[in-house]
Amino acid sequence: MAQVKTLEQRMVAAAQKSARDSDAAKAMREYEAEKIRIDANTERLRALRLEKEATDAKAAAEQAATKTKAPKSKAASRKKEQPPV
């Protein structure tokens, strides 16, 4: 038996399809906007991490340089360790 749809039923179906299509397009725009936001935040955090790592490496290098520049003599360290008589 052939289905016969009235004009009203076809219009309702077309309106529902249009609504689904617009909802899908809206969801895709929201998804893409969220992806852009997340990517921007990731880049910002990566830049902060790299800056911190560079600062930490520089501080460690400076600290190592100061330790090697001023070695203590053994005689000076023995005097500090022995209590006064």
N, C-alpha and C positions, 0 to 999 in steps of 0.2 A: 504494500500500500504506500503510495507516495505521500510524503509529508507536504502539507500546504501551509506555508507560513504567511501570516497576514503582514501587511505593511507595518503595523505597529510592532509586531514581534521582530521583524527585520531591523527596524529603527532602534529598538531596545538592544538588540544584539550588537549592532554597529556602535551604539553609545558605550556599551560595556567593553567592547574591543578597544575603542578609542581611549577609554579610561585606563585599561590595562597597559596600553602602549605608552600613555603619558606617565603612568606610575613607574614603568620600567625605565623610561628615559630619565625621570627625576632620580630614581635610585642610582642609575649609572653616574649621573652628575655628582651626586653626593659621595659615591664611592671614589670617584676620581679626585674630588676636592679633598677628601680625607687622606687619600694616598699622597697628594701633593703636600698636605700639612705634615704628615708623618715623615716624608722624605726631607722636608725642610728642617724639621726638628732633629732628625738623625744627623744631617750635615752640621747643624749648630753644635750638637753634642760631640760629634767627632772632632770638630775644630777645637772645642774646649779641652778635650782629652789630649789631643796632640800638643796643644800649648802647654798643658800641665806636665806632660811627659818631657817636653823639651826643657821646661823650667827645672824639673826634678833632676834631669840628667846634667844640666849646667851646674846646679847646686852640688850634686855629688862630685862632679869633676873639680869644682873649686875646693870642696872639702878635702878631696884626695890630694890636691895640689898643696894645700896648706899643711897637711900632715907630712908630706915628703920634703917640704922646704925647711921646716924647723925641727930637725931631729934632736932629741935630748941626748946629752952626753951621759955615759954611764956613771961618771963620778958625781954629777949633779943629782942624779936619781938616787944614788946610794946615800948621799948626805941627808936627803929628805926622809929616807926610810929609817935611819938609825935615830933612836931617841937621844936627846941630849944627856950627857953624863953629869 
